[in-house]
Amino acid sequence: MTSLQKELSKAKAKEDEVVENFQHIASWIQELSESGDGGNKPIKETLTKIRNAVGEAIEKIREKERENEEEEAKDLEEEAAKEEVDKLLNLERQIQESSAWSHLKLVVDSFETQLKRCLFTLTVFPPKAVIKKRLLFHWWMGEGILKPGHSGVQEGKKCFEQLISRGFIIPVKDKHCEKNHYCTIQTWIRRLLISVAKSNAFLEYEETTFPNVDYTRSHRACLRAKKTFVSDDEKADGELLTVYNVSKRYIDFTAEWLVNKTDLTTLQLGRWKDKVADDKKHHIEVKSSDLLEGLGNCRKLRYVSLRGVSRLEKLPEDFGKFKDLVVLDLRACHNLEKLPVSVGSAKRLEYLDISECYLLDQIPNKVAELKQLRVFKGFVVGDPLNPKLCQVSDLVKLPNLRKLSINTGREFRPGELEKLHELKTLTSLTITWGLVKKEEPSPGETAAPPKHDANQNLSDAGGTAPATLDKKSTTARVNPTTVVDENRDQPSHASTGLAVTPKKAQENKKVSLIPPKTSRESNNKSANPKKQPTTTTPTPTDVLPPEITKLDLRCFNEAQFPNWISPDKLKKLKKFYLRGGMLESLGKGTGWTVEVLRLRYLEHLDHDWDELKSKFPNLKYVEKVSCKGLESWPWPEKVDSWPWPQKEDSPCPDNKNRWGERTV
């Protein structure tokens, strides 16, 4: 009841604030409505006043909302700290007061420098936080704890596994993956590491065990909610190595704040949390894009993350100066409109993530000069007539590319996808189709060739933006986890760039890369339906890279797999994800090597469970979410993955029931 009263009080306070801000505006509107015919000039003046006042009132409300969010974040942080103190077990207190505590500190302090510094980075995060392994690797590379390249990644994995085996971190597993991608840390171990990290001048900490904003001794600054970042010590600024945003939501630094930070190697202004239940609570906003104007002075940068930062419309053209930059994470910068051409000059860049940047519709061709690039997420298929844009064919110039995700808002041209086969080192591929097509003309009508606007914007074409559809429009924005329907009987189609239509979706598809039939061919078929066409079907070509182990297809709009998606073409495939789209079947091919199969939001998929077992004999994990046609599968209720949890009195699954048949 107390919590409810508190929330109601907050709501009432917000209501009073809105009424106060708009009260004088309401009086002007009332005067305007009662003034009668007093001439146009007074009316225009009053309307101008109202317009300006409304803008000011809205800005005040937004400013107040930002302050409330900062206060909320601070409260959550303090609450977490209080909970940590209140719930600290007596055993932990006894350990800290015993001689064993001093011995443990000596043990940690005796670790080799690399492992010890890896451990210290864990103390920055709040108690009980779940941290992604990749995030730690990027930070370790930024600080020089790990070397760049494949050897550095392998060294990072070795350190991570050592921390697990020695009991300092606890792995947090995903249901669908046997590898350790996430971790957390016990409260008492975190306190132990804080004590050692402080004595090693790695960071300064408050009594609440959260990092202090003071960086004069540690050369590392942590941004926190309701904590002011003061940058007025030139000597300390010049020696600053790391700026890490732990919980600050509104970043209002001036354009000069980076000017003196010439030794900066790690800049994490974005969100560090990988999975959040409520995006609003973890929203990060900058006052202006100008706060990065001085970035060119930080020529030693190795790691830059602006993940999830809003109101960031542009980046400075200074990336050519960052000769040591290894990681650039721009994921979910929803206001970012352009990627600087100078990014192509960061020759040591290995990781580039521009996924979920919905306004970003062009990739400069200079990106193809990043020979060390190993991970590229968010590549946008651009206008094929613009020589300044990077095309799919240009990606073959990246000899070290290992992971790639592609978004397309237009049709793939003949032979365009085949270029992917030349990426011999690629092991993980994601493709998202974002264009929604209208129905095919009826027989006898000439099908107009697909139009392509040279200035087409991917966000308008779809990308991975939230789905919106206008019945009068031929295009829509499609979310990879959402199938857009105008009505249930005649669903809309996300384009694979293969001229697919609702009519064709009811038939078996031809090879995806074959052009659609002309009206003459359609008429001949109509006149003699039993006679097979005499045209020769091209021999299937290899489209996907030979080393692919993970394939993720989103909003795929074919009813059947094209022949380049088959077990004989993907002999090393272990993970197969299908999210959204028009797929009706998993094909006729048998002998898949897939171990993990995830099926999400496939409303039209209808595949027999027994048939699945015979086609995918190596399956270890199956997931189905919002797939109406798969409701006949013999799964328990309210369970979205197999193997499902066993009852305490039931035997563990063995070879006889490994497919999940219910046992009596």
N, C-alpha and C positions, 0 to 999 in steps of 0.2 A: 504493500500500500504506500509506503514511503517513497519507493522508486516511482510509482505511478504519479504521486503528487508532484514529485520533482520534475517529471517529464511534462506534466500538464502546466506547471509553472513556466517552464521553458517555452512551451507553445504559446502561452498567454503573453509572455514577454515579446516574442516575435510578432505576434498579432498587434500588440500595442505600438511596436516600433513601425510597422507598416502603416498603421492608421496615422501615426504622427507625421511620417514622411509624406503622406499623400493628402493630408488634411487641407492644406492651402491650395493644392491642385484641385481638389473637389470644389472648393469655394469659387475658384476661377471658372470652372466649368458651369457651376450654378449661375454665376453672374452672366456668363456668355449665353446661356439658354434663356435668361430672363431679359436680356438687353434688347431683343427685338431687332428691328431693322435700323441699325446705327451706322451703316456704312461698312465697306470691306476692310478699310485700314485698321480700325480698332479690333476687328475680329481677327485679322491676320497677326496683329501684335500680341493679342491674348493667346492665340494658338501657338505662336513662337515661344511665349513664356511657358506655356503648358508643356510643350515638347522638351524644352531645356530642363524644366523642373523634373519631368518624369525621368530623363536620363540621369540627372544628379541623384534622384531618389533611389533609382535602381543601383547605381554605383555605390551609394551608401550602404544599401542592403547587402550587396555583394561583399563589400569590405568587412561588414559586421559578420557575415557568414564565414569569411576567411579567418577572422579572429576567433570565432566560435570553434572552427575546425582545429585551429592551433591549440586552443584551450582544451578541446576534447582529446587531442593527441597527447597533450601534457598530462591530462588526468589519467588517461589509459596507462601512460608510462609510469606515473607515480603509483597507480593502483597495482601495476605489475610488480613494482619494486616493493610495495608494502606487503603484497601477497607473498613475495619471496621471503621477506623477513618474518612475517607472521607464521608461515607454514614450515619454516626451517625446522627440521627434525632435531630432537635432543641429541640423537646420535651424531649429527653433523656438527652441532655445537661442541660436543665432547671431542670430536676429532680435531677441531680447530684449536681447542685448548690443550690438546695433548702433545707430547713430544713427536708423535707420528706426523703431525701437521708440518712441523719443521723439516722432518725427514722427507716428506713428499715434495716440499718446496725445493729441497736440495736435488731431488731426483729430476724434477722438471728443469731446473737450472743447469743440470749436467747434460741435457740433450744437445745434440749437434745443432749448430746455429740455424740451419734451414728448418728443421722440424720444430724447433722452439718458436721461431717467428711465425710459422704456419699456425701453431697453437694459439699464439697471442692474438691473431686476427679474430678468433672466435669470440673473444671477450667483448667486442664492439656491439654484438647483437644482443637484444633483450633476452631475459631468461625464458627458457622453453621455446625459443624461436626455432623454426624448421628452416634450415639453410641449404640451398642448392650447391652441389659440389662444383658445378661449372662457375658459379659466382665466385667461389673461393679461388679457383684456379686463375680467374681473370685478375683478381686482386693480387695474388701472389706473383703473377707475371708483371703487373704494374709496379710492384715494389722491387722487382728484380730477384725475388726469392726463387722463382722458376725462370729458366731460360725460354725464349720463344721457340716455336716449332714443335715438331712431333716429339722430340726428346724431352722438351719441357712438360708436355702433357703427360707423357709416361712417368716422368719424375713426380708430377703432381699426384697421379693415381697411386704411386708407391707411397708417398707421404700420407695420403688420405687413408689408405688401407692400414698403414702403420698406426695411425691414430685410433682406428677402430680396434685393431688387434690389441693395443695397449690399454684399451678401455677409456680413453679420453673423450671419444665421441660415440654416439649411438646411431647406427644407420636407420633411416626411415625409408622403407621400401614401398614401391608402387606395386599394385597387385599384378600388373601385366609385365613386370620386368624383374629379372633375378639380380641385376646389378644394383649397386648402391649409388643412387643419384642424390640423395638428401641425407641430412644428418641433424642431430640435435645434441645438446650437451647438458649433463646433469648440473643442478644448481650448485652443489658443493664443489664440483670440479671447476665450474666457472669462477667461483670465489677464489679457489686455489690459484688458477691461472692469472686472475686479476692481481693477486698479491705479487706473483713473480714478475708479471709484465710491468707492473709499476716500479719495481726495484730495478728493472732493466731499462727504464725510461722509454718503454714502447708506447705507453699512453698514460695520461693523467685521468684519475677516476674520482668521482664524488663518493660520499658515504653511502649513497643509494646503489652503488656499484655501476652506475652509468658513466660513460666517458665524459670527461670535462672538456670544455671548449678551449682551454689553455693549451697551446701547442709550442710554447717557447722552448721546452726541454725535449719533447717527444718528436717534434716536427710532423705531427699528425693531428688534423683537426676534424672533429666529428660534429656534424650539424644536427641539432636537436630542436624539437618543438619548444617554442617560448624561450629559447636561449639565443642571445644575440651573439653573432659572429663578429668579433672586433678584429680589424686588420689595420693596426696602426704602428706596428713594430717592424721597421724595414728589415732589420737583421733577421728576425724570426720569419718574416714573409719570404725572404730570399732563400731560407733553408727549409721551407715547408715542402714536404714530400707528398703528403696525401690529404685530400679533402673528401670525407665520406659522409653522405647524408644518411643518418640513421632514422630520423623521424620528422624532419622539417618539411612542412607542406607548402609553405609560401616562401619562395626565394626572392628576396627583394634587394639583392646586391646591386651596387652601382657599376657602371661600365668600367671603372678603374680598378675593381677589386682584384683582377688578375695581373695587373701591370708588373708588380715586383716579384711575382712568384715564379722565378726563373728555374728553380730546381724541381718544380712540381712534376711528378711522374704518374700519379693516380688521381683522377677526378671522377668521383661517383656522385653526381647530383640527382640521378634518377632513383627509381624504386628498386630496392634490393629484394623485396619479397617476390617469389615466383608465383605463388598461388594465393589469391586473396578472395575471401568470401564477399566482400563489399568494396568495390572499386572506389566509391566515394570516400570511404574512411582512409584510403591510402592515396588519394589524389594529390599530385604535386604540380604546382603552378609557378611559373616565373613571372616577375613583374614585366619584363620586356626581354626580347631577344638580344638587346644591347649588352646584357651582362656578360656575354661571351666575346665582346669586342677585343678584349685584351688577351684572348687565348693564344694568339700568335707569339706572345712573349714566353709561353711555356713550351719551349722547344724540346724538352726532355720527356714529354708525355708518352706513356706507353699504353695507358688504359683510360678511356673516356666513356662514361655511361650517362646517358640522358634518358634512360628508359622511362616511359610513362609521363614525361614532363609536358604539360600543356602550355599553350600560348607561345610556343617556340616555333616561329614561322620560318626562320632562316638560320643558317650556320655561316660563320665567317669563312672567307676564302683564304684561310691560313693553313690548310692541311698539308700543303706542299712543304711546310717547314717542319712537320713532325716526322722526322726520319726514323724515329724509334717506335712510332705508334703501332701497337700490335692488335688492340681490341677497340672497336668503335661500336657501341650498342645504342641504337636510336629507336629501338622497338617502341611502338605505341606512342610516338610523338605525333598526335593526331592533327596538329596544326602545321606540321612541317610540309612545305610545298616544293622544296628544291634541294637536291643533293649537290654540294659544291663540286665543280669539275676538278678542283684541286685534290679531291680525295684520291684520285688516281696517282698522285705523286707520293702518297704514303706507302712507299715500296715494301715496307716490312709488315703491312697490315695482314693479319691472318684471320680475323673474325669481324664480319660486317653484318649487322642485323638491322634491317629497315622494314621489317614486317609490321603490319598494322598501322603504317603511316598512310592513311587513306587518301590524303591530298597529294601524295607524291606519285606522279604518274610518268616520270621520265628518269631514266638512269643514264648518265653521261657515258659515252663509249670509253672514256679514260679508265673506267673501272676494270676493263679487260686487261689493263696493264699491271694489275696487282698480282704478280706472279706467285707471291707467297700465300695468297688467300686460300684458306682451308674450309671456312664456313661462310656461306653467303645466304642469308635469309631475307626474303622479301623482294627478290628480283622481279621487276615489272616488265612484261613484254610490251615494247614500245612501238611507235609508228615505224613500219618497215621502210618508209620512204625518206626518213630523216637520218642522214649519215652521221649526225652528232650523237645519236642514241645507241646504247648498247643493245644488241640483239642476241637471241639465243645462240646463233652461230658464233658470236664473239666469245661465249663462255668456254669454248674449247681452247682458248689461249691461257686458261688458268690450269696449269698442270698439276697443282696440288689440291684442287677442290675435292672435298670429301663429303660435305653436306650442302644441299641446295634446295631452296624453296622458291617456286615460281608462281606469280599471279598473272593471269591474262584477262584482259577485258576486250579482246578481239579474237578473230579466228586465226588459228595457226595456218600459216601458208604451207603448201605442199613441200615436203622435204624438210620443214623447219624443225620438227621434233626429232627427226633422225640424227640431227647434229649431237644430241645428247649422248648417243652411243659412243662418241669419241672421247667422252670424259671417263677415262679408264680407271681413275682413282676414286670416282664417286661411289659412295656406299649408301647414302640416304637421300631420297628425293621426295619432295612434296610439290604437287601441282594443284592449284586452285583455279577453277574456271568461274568467271564472274559475269558473263554476258547472258542475258535471257533473250531467247528468240521467239518471234511470233510464229503462227502456224504456217505450214507449207501451203502454197496455192493449190487449188483443186486441180484434178487432171484436165489437161487441155490448156491451162493457163501457163504462161511463160514465167518461170521463177526468176525474179530479179536477183542479180548477183548481190552478195552481201556488201553493204556500204561500209566504208571505213573513213572516218574523219581523221585527217592528219593531226588535228589538235585534240584528239580524243583524250578525255581525262579518265584515268582508271577508277577514280572514286565514283564517277558517274556511271561507268560501265559495270562496276560492282566491286572488284577486288575482294576483300574479305569484310567489307563494311556491313553494318546491320541491314537486314533485308527490308526493302521498301518496293512496292509495286503499284503502278498506276495502270488500270485496265486499258487506258487509251494509249499507253506507251508501249514500245516494243522492247525496252530495256528495263532492268531493275537492278538494285543493289542486293547482292546475295551474301549472306553469312555462311561460312563453310559448315556450320553446325545447324543450319536452318534450311529447310526446303520451302521455297516460296510457292504458294498455291493461290490461283485465282478462284478456283473451286475444286472440290475434291474429285469430281469426275474427270476433269480435264486439267491436270496439273501443268504448271509452267515448267520451262526447261532452261537450265543453266547451260550455256554453250560450251562445248569442248572445242569450239573453233572448227567444227566439222559439219556445219549446216544441218544440225539435227532438228527435227520438228516433232510436234505431238503425234502426227500421223505415223511417222517413221518409228516413233517410240513403241508402237504396238507390234512392230515387226522385228525380225532378226536384222541386226545392223550389218552393213557391208563394212569392209575394212575402213577404219576411221580416216585414213589419209586419202581415200578415194573420193574424188569430187562427186557432188550429187548429180543424179541423172538429169538430162535435158528433157524438155517437154516432148520432143520427138520420141525419145526412148520410152517415156511414160505412156504416150499414145499407142505405140506399138505393143507394149505390154498389155494395155487395156483391150486392144483389138484381138489379141491372141493370148489369153491368160495362161493357157496350158503350155505354150511353147517357151522354152527357156531362152533367155537372151544369149546371143552369140558373141557378145563382147567378152574379152579375156580379162580375168581378174589378175591384177599384178601380183607377183610373188611377194609374200610378206617379207618385210625387211626388219632388221634389228633396230629398235628405236631406243630402248633403255640401256644404260650402261651395263656391262657384263658383271660388275662386282656389286651390284645393288643388293643390299641386305634388308633395307627398310623402304617401303613405298607407301606414301600417303596421298590418296586421291580425294579431293574435296569438290563437291558440286559437280561430279561427273555426270553428264547428261545422256550417255548412251544407255539403252536398255540392256545391251549385252557387251561383254568385253570385246574390244578389238583384238585381232590375232597377235598383236605384239604384247598383250598382257595374258600370258599363258605360262604354265609350269615349265615348258621346254625353253622358253625365252628368259625365264627368271629362275635359274637353277640354284642360286644362292640366297634367294629371298627368305628371310626369317620373320619379318614383321610386315603385316599387310593391314593398312588402315583405310577404311572407306567411310566418308562422312558427307552425308547429303547427296542429292542428285537423283537420277532417274533409273538407276540400276535395278533390273528385275531378276537377275540370276547371276550366280558366281561362275557361270560358264560350264563347259562340258569337259574341260581338261582335267586329267587326273595326275597324281604324283607330285602335288605341290610340296615344297620343302618348308612351308610356313609353319612357325611355331606359335606365333601370336597373331590372332585375327580380331580386329575391332570393327564392329559395324554400328554406325551411329546415324540416326535420322534418315534412314532409308525406307521411306514409306511404301515403295513399290517392290521391294525385294521380297521374293517368295522362294525359299530354298529349303529343301527337305533336310532334316537333321541327320538321317542315316546316310543320305547322299554326301553331306558335308564330311562325315567321318571317312568315307571312302576316298574322297578327293584330297583331303588334308590329313594324311595319316600321322603326321608328326606334331599335331597341335598340342600345346601345353596350356593355352589360355584363349578363351573366346569371350568377347564382350558384345552385347547387343543392347542398344539404347534407342527407344522410340522407333522400332521396326515392326510395324503392325503385321506384316506378312509372316513374321517369325514367331507369332504367339503360340503356334502349335508345337513349338519345340518343348520337349519334356523337362522344363525347368521349374523349380519352385517359384512361388509367387514372390514378388518384390525383390527379385534377385536379378542383377544385370550382367553377371559374369560367371563363367565356368572355369575351373572347378568351383563349385559353390561350397560354402561352409558346411561341414558335416556335423550332425548331431553328436552329442557326447556319447550316446549309447550305440552309435552306428560305427561300423568298421571304417578304417581309412580307405580311400580309393585304391584299388589295385588294377592290374592289367585287365581284369574282367569288367570292371565298371569305370574305367578311366574316362569314358565318354560321358559319364554323368547319368547313366540310367539309374532310376530309383531302385533301391534294394528293399526287399520286404523283410 
